[in-house]
Amino acid sequence: MSVSNRLEVAPYLLVVVDFAISCLAALAVMPVGAVQIAAPVVVLLVVYAGGEYSLLAEFQVRRRLGVPLACFLFMLVALLAGSLPQSLWLIAWEWRIRVGVALAGCVVFAVAHYTMEGFLRTSSQRCVLHFRADMDEAAEALGRHIGRSRYPAIIVLDAPLDGVPDRLPADIVDPRADFPDEAARVAAVFDPARFCDVALRVLPPAVLAVRRTYVHWEEHARRAYDVLKRFFDVFAAVLLLLLSSPLMAFAALGILATDGKPALFRQARVGRYGKRFRLHKFRTLRDEPPVIGTPNDTIEQRVFRFGILLRQTRLDELPQLFNVIKGDMSLIGPRPEMEFFHERCVTTIPFYRKRLIVRPGLSGWAQVRFPHTTGETEYWDKTAYDLWYIAHRNILVDARIALRTIGVMLFGFGAR
């Protein structure tokens, strides 16, 4: 028996329940038409963008605003779908009923969603993962990801030293029993790399160091995907530039008014295959003192007030659309690193060079699932998300990241 991944399978049931309740509410309050299907679909997309369909706690403090925003949008669509009253002071009984049913549908949706989520979280399997003593670095890295995601598992270093790295012992514990002291356990085996890959959606460098054959990087060259993605990058970047031009003007004027010149910030970064390029951003920091340690050691103290707004909403990243059009970057991919810290990470973090297989991106798997990077250990853990993206990149994964990026911009969580 092997360790399964019920925490990632369970959300499908949650999605089905949410969609069914949304459809019933739409049938009750909206006139017959395409809007009855469109409204529930929008609700699910908003909830997903808010991170509500991940039972893993992706950030230490998650702002749970996806469901309230989805309910608000549903109410708005439901009310606009019918005929509005001529006067808000003389509301017809029919319209009062419409409001009441729509409100009741939102309440039922929210209660059912959080009740089902709590049930799925508490009923998921719990496990004890046994590592060899000489795999302490891999165990420590996996332990950090487990702790951050709150996956119901613990790690112990008591496996036999002659154990095969991809078939280590594990114990599955009944979720209804006390954990981890329950004696009644089901013996299982697990591959630490596959566990990280499937259960946590990461590939920690320290784990790959003991499972070097798990990913065959030479097989991850996807030319058709790269051509299609490049076409979409240029099209979407031009469209976003046109749509965001008022926001870019607002950002530039805000910087000039609150902290003076310059409005733009340019910095050398490392791109695909190690190519150097100049990255463009709206300036959010005061001056640039010599960096010591990691690039984010003193970043919080250097952000000026208007820059905080730009960083929280990710508006400071908009000038990078020009880098996307030029071909230095993509919309989705690992974030480009500064030259000095790239060279430093290459020499200290295993598999770090694999990030150069793809173009760096405006947003990426690490940006929507990992908090702000502040130290060297966080760089190791952030690289785990980048490596997972490179091994699994496809159009569907890019679409998921793009949707979650919208949630990051709306709700203000994630890497900055």
C-alpha positions, 0 to 999 in steps of 0.5 A: 500500500502506498501513501495517497493524496486525498487532500488534493482529490477532495476539492473535486467534491467541494467544487461539485457541491458548490456548483450544484448549490449555485445552479439551484440558486440561479434557477430560483432567482434568475430568468431562464437563459445563459446567465443561469449557467454563466453566474455559477461558473463565475462564482466557481472561478472567483472562489478558485482565484481566492484560493478556497479550493486548496485545502492546503494552507498556502500562506500562514495567514490566508485572507479568505475573501473568495467566497464573500466576493463570489456571493456578492457578485452572484447577488449583483448578477441575480438582481440585474438579471431581473427587472429593477424596480422603478423606485427603490422606495416602492419595491414590488413584492416580486422584487423583494422575493428575488432579493430574499431568495438570492440572499438565502442562496448566498448564505446556503452556499457559504455555509455549505462550502465551509462545512464541506471544507472542514469535513474534508480537511478533518477526514483526510488521511494522516500519516507518519513518514519515516526517513533515513538518518542520512536523509536529514536535509531532505526530511527537513526540507519536506518538513518545512513544506508540510508545516507551511501547508498544514498537511496532516503528516509528521516526519521521523528519522528512524528508517533503516539505513539500507532502505531504498530512497524511493520506497521508504516506510510510512504509516497511515493513521485513521483520521478519527483517532488520536494523532500521532500516538495511535497504535493502530496504523496501516503500514505503507511505503512512499517516495519522498519526491513523488509525495512532494510532487503529488501531495504538495505540488513542490519539488524541493532541491534537497529531496531531488538531491537524493532522488536524482532520477525522479525528473528527467529534465531532458524530456521536458523540452516542449517546442509546440507548447513554447511556440503557442505560449509565445504567441499568447504572451505577445497577444496578451501583453499587447492587450494588457498594455492597452487596457492597463494604460490608465493604471500605468499613468496613475502609478507613474503620477502617484510615484512622482507626486509622493516620492519624486523621480524616477518613476521607472526602475531598471535592473539587470536580471538573468533570463532564459539560458542565462541571458542577461536583460534589463527588467522594467518596474515602477519604483516602489523603494526609496533609494538602493543601498548596498544589498547585504545577505538576501535582496529582501533583507531590508525591503520592508523599510525601504518601501514608500507609502504609495509604493506599498499600494503598488506592491500589494496590487502588483501594479508595479509589475506592469512595465514588464509587459514590454519585457514580455513583448521583447521576448525577455520574459513570459507572462507565466514562469519563475521570477527573474533573479538579480545577477549576483543572487543568481550566481550565489544560488547556482552554487548553493541550491541544487538544480537551481540552473533548471530554472533557466529552461524557461523564460522568466515570468511576470507571475509564477507557481511560487508567486501564487503559492508562496509568501514573501521571500526574506531569507536563504532558506526561503529561497530554497523553498521557493525554488521547489515551486519553480522546479515543480512548474518546470516539470509540469508546465502546460497550458492548463497549469498556466491558466491556473496560475493566471487565474490565481494571479488575479486572486493575488491582485484582488486579495493581496496575498502571496509573494511580493 
